[in-house]
Amino acid sequence: VTGSGAEQVRDAVITITATSNITAVTITLGSDTSFTFSDTVLAGNDLVIDTGALSVTNDGVDAYDGFDLNIPTHIIDGWLILESGTNNLTVTVTGGPGSISIEHYDQWM
C-alpha cells in the first residue's frame, strides 16, 4: 500500500471479500501492528475494517466482537498507520480465498 502524502494515514478502510468462506484474517505491518478477525465471513460477503472509525462489519452487521488487537505485538496508538511511501502489509487468511482492497486518502499538512 502506497501513501503519497506528507503525513501518516490513520483512517484506511480495509475490505475483504470472501469468494469462499473465510474463518480468520490476520493483518500485520512491520513489527508493531497486528490484528485479527476471528469469525466466519461467508462466501460473497464483505468484512470491512475501518481503522479510522475503529469499526468492524461483516456483511454490513457490527462484528467488533470478532476483532482483536494482538497485544503485545500490536503496540501502536490506533489500529493502522500507513506512512508516506510503501507500506508492506501481510494478510493471512484461513479459508478463502478472497480479495482485499485498502482505501485511503493521502494526508497533507
C-alpha positions in Angstrom: 0.0 0.0 0.0 1.5 3.3 -1.0 1.0 6.6 0.8 1.8 9.5 -1.4 1.0 12.3 1.1 3.3 14.0 3.5 1.6 12.8 6.7 0.6 9.4 8.2 -2.7 7.9 7.2 -4.7 6.6 10.2 -8.1 6.1 8.6 -7.7 3.5 5.9 -10.6 1.2 5.2 -9.8 -2.5 4.6 -12.4 -4.5 2.7 -12.0 -8.3 2.3 -14.5 -10.0 0.1 -14.8 -13.8 0.6 -15.0 -15.9 -2.6 -15.4 -18.9 -0.3 -15.9 -18.9 3.5 -13.1 -17.3 5.5 -12.8 -18.1 9.2 -10.0 -15.8 10.2 -7.9 -12.9 8.9 -4.7 -11.5 10.4 -3.2 -8.3 9.2 0.4 -7.2 10.2 2.5 -4.3 9.2 6.1 -4.2 10.4 6.9 -5.3 13.9 4.4 -3.1 15.7 1.0 -3.6 14.0 -1.0 -6.9 14.2 -4.7 -7.5 14.5 -7.0 -10.5 13.8 -10.6 -11.0 12.9 -11.8 -14.5 14.1 -15.3 -15.2 12.8 -16.8 -16.6 9.6 -17.1 -14.3 6.6 -19.4 -16.2 4.2 -18.7 -16.5 0.5 -19.8 -13.4 -1.3 -19.8 -11.2 1.9 -17.5 -8.3 2.8 -15.5 -7.9 6.0 -14.9 -4.1 6.4 -12.3 -2.9 8.9 -12.4 0.9 9.2 -9.2 1.9 11.0 -10.3 5.5 11.4 -13.8 4.9 12.8 -12.5 1.8 14.8 -15.3 -0.3 13.5 -15.7 -3.8 12.0 -18.6 -5.1 10.0 -19.3 -8.5 8.5 -21.9 -8.3 5.7 -22.9 -4.9 7.0 -23.5 -6.1 10.5 -21.4 -5.0 13.5 -18.7 -7.6 14.1 -16.4 -5.9 16.6 -16.6 -8.9 18.9 -14.6 -10.9 16.4 -11.8 -8.3 16.3 -8.7 -8.4 18.4 -5.6 -6.2 18.6 -2.8 -8.8 19.0 -1.3 -7.4 22.2 1.7 -7.4 23.0 2.6 -7.5 19.3 0.3 -4.6 18.4 2.0 -1.6 20.1 0.9 1.5 18.0 -1.7 4.0 19.1 -4.7 3.2 16.9 -5.3 0.3 14.6 -3.2 1.0 11.5 -0.7 3.7 10.5 0.3 4.0 6.9 3.5 6.0 6.4 4.3 8.1 3.3 5.9 5.7 0.8 5.5 1.9 0.6 3.8 0.0 3.4 4.1 -3.8 3.2 1.1 -5.3 4.8 0.8 -9.1 5.3 -2.7 -10.5 5.2 -3.1 -14.1 6.4 -6.4 -15.7 5.6 -7.8 -19.0 7.0 -10.2 -20.4 4.5 -11.0 -18.4 1.4 -9.7 -17.3 -1.0 -10.8 -13.8 -1.1 -9.9 -10.4 -2.4 -8.7 -7.3 -0.5 -8.9 -3.6 -1.1 -7.4 -0.8 1.1 -8.8 2.6 0.6 -7.4 5.8 2.0 -6.9 9.4 1.2 -3.3 10.7 1.2 -2.8 13.1 4.1 -1.1 16.5 3.7 -0.2 19.2 6.3 
